[in-house]
């Protein structure tokens, strides 16, 4: 990897983020971008580079695989030879919790557990297969979003359903783990090891939203569960619901399981409540004249506030609250509404610092510190891939005799 580049692919349900890095240390971004609204009306591609101005253009993107020709062209324009590719895999199931070479055995296993995550896994696996064809000499490394939560305490991990299903891999997994790993590293960098080893609540609030309780660097609980649909309401996901709704809608609406799955993942959350938009920016602009927008934001902030309280309970207190993700990093009004009422936990928000998106947004006398840290999943994946490839290169058992 001394003279070649490292590519990171971060596939969402309707998006594909990518970043190309020159090898470090330190790793340096060459070009990065996002295919957005894949499979939806008006898909687009936005690209930025270290040497040029960002630009955005419409594209044809019926699925993730159809993005590959445009991506290959971008790489060619940057004269890039790809040595390794890091793939964000949302669900690792019970057996995958370390960066792993995506060989035939691993791919077979990921295909087997694909029903665990039908919204992300098929696209991610298709991209790995395409990359194998397009970049046959590159190492393919799978990095798992569930890995951060792998050692959840058993009482947090178990789901209260018949025990036989645990043997089939049905448990709380938790997600956004790559973001959480990055945030914990950044917290130690900006606040010191003592802060990172304390009682930390991480709030990754974006199109997908979850929270995690971390102590001594280990995750003790998190809001998402067997799938990323669980937890607090999100842009289009419902978050936690009464499971009795499955039977209710089947009886009253004739709703199938596939239709229910689509409803709670693509038609619910902020979009379902507002009936207009899944974007917090749109809802903030409309809330004064549209009660539905105001209520959608109210539910989101209320449930996030409750979740912070629950995470603090799992920890036995809170020393640091970290906001991250597109909403957490860029929406001061939302942060303020979430924190309002959490003073009993020692969280005292500073209005001016919060409005300025300062790194620390708590008041000086606040018993707990409130921080805003920009997450970077792509950089974290690049670091994991570099570490994985370097370790395997140095492993004497991997050197041919």
C-alpha positions, 0 to 999 in steps of 0.5 A: 500500500506504499504507493497505492490508494485505499477506497472506502465504500459506505452503503446505506439503504438508498445512498452510497458514500465513498472516499479515496485515501492516499496511504499515510500516516496520516491518511489523506483524502483525495476525493470523496462523495455520495450517491444519494436517493438510489432507487428513488426519484431524482438520484444525484451524485455529489463529489469533492476533492482535495484539489478541486471544487465540489460539484453535484449532478443528476445520475441514473441510479436504479440500485447500488450496483449501477453507481459503479461505472460513475465511481470507476470513472471518478477513480480513473480521473484521479489516476488511482490504483486501488490496493485495498477497499474497506466496506461498511457492513451494517450487520455482522451477525453473531460471528463477525466483530473484527475487520475481516477479509471478504473471502468466499467463506465470509461472503457465504456466511454474510449471504446466509445472514442477509435476512438479518438486514435485508435493507443493507446487506444485499447492496453491500454484498453486490458491491463487494462482488463488483469490486472483486471484478473491477479491482481484482488485485485489491484486498476487500475488507469488511468492517462491521457496524455491530462490532462496537456492541459485540460484548454488550452485557448479557441482560442488555443483549437478550431479547425477552422472547422464547430463548430458543431464538437466541441460538439462531442469532436473534438478540440485540446487536446495536448499530452505528458502531463504526461512528461510535468507535470514531467518536470515542477516539476523538473524545479521548483526543480532545478531552483526554483519556479520563473523559473517554473512560468515564460515563459517556452517552453518544447520540448519533443523530442523522437519517438513522439515529441511535444512542449508546451508553459507554463506560471504560470504553465499553458499550453497556447499552444502545437503543437499536436492537436486532435491526436498525429500525428499533430505538428512537424515531428517525427520518423514515424509520419508526423506532420502537413500536408496540409489536401488537401492531403487526397483527392489528394491521394484518387484521384491519388492513390486510397488511403483509409482513413485507408491507409492514417492514416497508412502512416502518422503515421507509414511511414512518418516523419524521416523514410519517408524522409530518406527512411532508418531509423526513428532513429536519431542516424542512420541518424546522422551517415549516413548524410555525405554520404546520402542526404536523411538522411541529409534532414530528420534531416534538416526538423526535426530541422527546424520545431522544431525551428519554433515551439519554435518561435511559442510557444514563441509568444504564451507566449510573450517571453521566459525565459526557454527552456527545452529539454527532451525525447530520442532525446532532452536529448541525441542528442547534435548535434540536440539541437545545430541545433535547437537552431541555429537561435534562438539568437533573442529570447535570446537563446545563446547555449554554445557549450561545455556544450551542448556537455557534456549534462550538465543540463544547456547548455546556455551561462552565458550571455544568456537572456533565459536559456536552460536546459536539463531535463531527463523526467520520465513518469513512476515515475510521474504516480507512484506519481499520483497513490499514491496520488490518492489511498491515497486520496481515502483511507482517504475520509470518504465517501469511508469507508463502514458503 
